[in-house]
Amino acid sequence: MEEKIKGMNLELPYLEMGSGFLVGLSVGYFLKKSFKILLLLMGLILVSLFVLENQGVISIDEASLDKTVTAGANTFKTFASFLKERLGEFSFASGGSAIAGFITGLKWG
């Protein structure tokens, strides 16, 4: 049942999307937003550490800092690939739309 007001279609385009696409869209959007929040927090922590080092309160070992950041990035990559594989496990048609939704969610996020 469509309602039209002065030639405008009020039906939401999201209602026409399949459930696989919507699941992929929400997971992709969440992943990108969480990555941005993670980067914000990591940047805040690093700037705080650098200020404390500049004030002489602490000493930072750059090699261990590099290892920690690399390990965190690898963990996030593993999590992202797990989500992509999980979305691909939907039935063939739904899996394709889930991956398309995931990519769209990453782009919109």
Phi, psi and omega in degrees: 000111181259138174254138178233133176239114179050045176082004180262135178271121183268357181290134180285134179293337181293336180289340181272348181282151177287163181295325178298318179296318180294322177295313179297320179299314182291322179292316179297317179296315179298317182297316181291317179296319180293326177295320179295319179293319177300316178296321178298312180294319179295319177296319178297317179295316180296318178297319178297318178297318180294323177293316179296324177292320179296326179279353179084013182282320181228169174235132184254128174271113186295328180294316180289327176296317178297318178297319181295315180294319178296318178297319178296318179295320178295322178297317179293321177298318179298318179296317180295318179291326175299315180296319180296317178296320180296320178294328179288346180280355173297166176304161191308307183293316181289326179295319178296318179288330177293318178292321176297320177294322178298314179295320177296318178298321176296322181289318182285329185298000000 
